[in-house]
Amino acid sequence: VEAVVRRSLDVLRAKLLDEMRQQMRREVNISSILDAVYGIVAESGNARLIAWLILDGDTPREETRMMRALAEAAHVRMVSGGWTEGRKFEFEDMMFTVMLVGAAAIGAGVVGDAMRYSMGIENDEGAEARFRRWFSALLARYLSGQGEFAAPPPVVPTK
């Protein structure tokens, strides 16, 4: 089982990093990046594997930095591609963006059908595509700097 899981994670990492490299060669298209991530994570069964590993507590430590590698590659692309010209765009902004996309893709792959059912749109064949377009537009607006990148509010300690 461990060998099968390791092989699956290796393939997942390679696909995601390869897709990011391909995207770095082209003009940035948030929609195509999001579709690629969803295809690799949500639609291939990898989301369920990831969720199972996390819930089982058996994720190998070296596998846990894949998201950081994706964030680093994406941040380099944003800065070198001129998307951040004249604006402050911290690496943390990209980390949080990658975390959001990852959580959405894993969520879609694990609970997407149940979520659509809970929303009453289980028979709406276009709902997932419309959500992705909406999500892509939201990310593109944020990443293109329409408005300043907002720092998160300070954490107030609870007693």
C-alpha positions as CSV (number, residue, x, y, z in Angstrom):
1,V,0.0,0.0,0.0
2,E,2.8,2.4,0.9
3,A,4.5,1.8,-2.5
4,V,1.2,2.5,-4.3
5,V,0.6,5.6,-2.3
6,R,4.1,6.9,-2.9
7,R,3.8,6.3,-6.6
8,S,0.5,8.1,-6.8
9,L,1.9,11.1,-4.9
10,D,5.0,11.1,-7.1
11,V,2.8,11.2,-10.2
12,L,0.5,13.9,-8.7
13,R,3.5,16.1,-7.8
14,A,5.0,15.6,-11.3
15,K,1.8,16.5,-13.0
16,L,1.2,19.6,-10.9
17,L,4.8,20.9,-11.3
18,D,4.8,20.1,-15.0
19,E,1.5,22.0,-15.5
20,M,3.0,25.0,-13.6
21,R,6.1,24.9,-15.8
22,Q,3.9,24.8,-18.9
23,Q,1.8,27.7,-17.7
24,M,5.0,29.7,-16.9
25,R,5.9,29.5,-20.6
26,R,2.6,31.1,-21.7
27,E,0.6,34.2,-21.0
28,V,-1.0,33.7,-17.6
29,N,-4.5,32.4,-17.9
30,I,-6.1,31.8,-14.5
31,S,-9.0,29.8,-15.9
32,S,-6.7,27.3,-17.7
33,I,-4.5,27.0,-14.6
34,L,-7.6,26.4,-12.4
35,D,-9.0,23.8,-14.9
36,A,-5.7,22.0,-14.9
37,V,-5.4,21.9,-11.2
38,Y,-9.0,20.7,-10.9
39,G,-8.4,18.0,-13.5
40,I,-5.3,16.7,-11.8
41,V,-6.6,16.9,-8.2
42,A,-10.4,16.8,-8.2
43,E,-11.4,14.8,-11.3
44,S,-8.7,12.2,-11.2
45,G,-9.4,10.7,-7.7
46,N,-6.2,12.3,-6.2
47,A,-8.3,14.5,-3.9
48,R,-9.7,11.4,-2.2
49,L,-6.2,10.0,-1.9
50,I,-5.0,13.2,-0.3
51,A,-7.9,13.4,2.1
52,W,-7.4,9.7,3.0
53,L,-3.7,10.3,3.7
54,I,-4.4,13.4,5.8
55,L,-7.1,11.8,7.8
56,D,-5.0,8.7,8.3
57,G,-2.1,10.8,9.6
58,D,0.2,8.8,7.4
59,T,1.5,11.5,5.0
60,P,5.2,11.1,4.4
61,R,7.0,14.4,5.5
62,E,8.8,14.9,2.2
63,E,5.5,15.0,0.4
64,T,4.1,17.8,2.4
65,R,6.1,20.6,0.7
66,M,4.5,20.2,-2.7
67,M,2.2,23.1,-2.2
68,R,5.1,25.4,-1.3
69,A,6.9,24.4,-4.5
70,L,3.9,25.3,-6.5
71,A,3.6,28.6,-4.6
72,E,7.2,29.4,-5.3
73,A,6.9,28.7,-9.0
74,A,3.7,30.7,-9.3
75,H,5.2,33.7,-7.4
76,V,8.3,33.7,-9.6
77,R,5.9,33.7,-12.6
78,M,3.8,36.5,-11.2
79,V,6.9,38.7,-10.5
80,S,8.9,37.9,-13.7
81,G,5.8,38.1,-15.9
82,G,5.2,41.7,-14.8
83,W,1.8,41.1,-13.1
84,T,3.1,42.8,-10.0
85,E,4.6,45.8,-11.6
86,G,4.4,48.8,-9.3
87,R,2.6,46.8,-6.6
88,K,3.7,45.0,-3.5
89,F,3.0,41.3,-3.9
90,E,4.4,39.3,-1.1
91,F,5.2,35.6,-1.3
92,E,2.6,35.0,1.4
93,D,0.0,36.4,-1.0
94,M,0.8,33.6,-3.4
95,M,1.0,31.0,-0.7
96,F,-2.5,31.9,0.5
97,T,-3.8,31.8,-3.1
98,V,-2.3,28.4,-3.7
99,M,-3.8,27.2,-0.4
100,L,-7.2,28.4,-1.5
101,V,-7.0,26.8,-4.9
102,G,-5.8,23.6,-3.4
103,A,-8.5,23.5,-0.8
104,A,-11.2,24.2,-3.4
105,A,-9.9,21.5,-5.7
106,I,-9.6,18.9,-2.9
107,G,-13.0,19.9,-1.7
108,A,-14.5,19.5,-5.1
109,G,-13.0,16.1,-5.5
110,V,-14.1,14.9,-2.1
111,V,-17.4,16.6,-1.3
112,G,-18.3,18.4,-4.6
113,D,-21.3,16.2,-5.4
114,A,-22.6,16.4,-1.8
115,M,-22.1,20.1,-1.8
116,R,-24.0,20.6,-5.0
117,Y,-26.8,18.4,-3.7
118,S,-26.9,20.4,-0.4
119,M,-27.2,23.6,-2.5
120,G,-30.1,22.1,-4.5
121,I,-28.1,22.2,-7.8
122,E,-27.3,18.5,-8.2
123,N,-29.2,18.3,-11.5
124,D,-27.6,21.5,-12.9
125,E,-25.0,20.2,-15.3
126,G,-23.4,23.6,-15.8
127,A,-23.1,24.5,-12.1
128,E,-19.5,23.3,-11.7
129,A,-18.4,25.1,-14.9
130,R,-20.0,28.3,-13.7
131,F,-18.4,28.0,-10.3
132,R,-15.0,27.6,-11.9
133,R,-15.5,30.6,-14.1
134,W,-16.6,32.7,-11.1
135,F,-13.7,31.4,-9.0
136,S,-11.3,32.1,-11.9
137,A,-12.6,35.7,-12.3
138,L,-12.2,36.2,-8.5
139,L,-8.6,35.0,-8.5
140,A,-7.7,36.9,-11.7
141,R,-9.1,40.1,-10.2
142,Y,-7.1,39.6,-7.0
143,L,-3.9,38.6,-8.8
144,S,-4.1,41.4,-11.4
145,G,-4.1,43.9,-8.5
146,Q,-7.5,45.4,-9.1
147,G,-7.5,47.0,-5.7
148,E,-4.6,46.6,-3.3
149,F,-3.6,43.3,-1.9
150,A,-5.1,43.4,1.5
151,A,-3.2,42.2,4.5
152,P,-5.2,39.9,6.6
153,P,-6.6,41.4,9.8
154,P,-4.5,40.9,12.9
155,V,-5.2,37.9,14.9
156,V,-6.7,38.8,18.3
157,P,-5.8,36.3,21.0
158,T,-8.7,34.7,22.7
159,K,-8.7,34.2,26.4
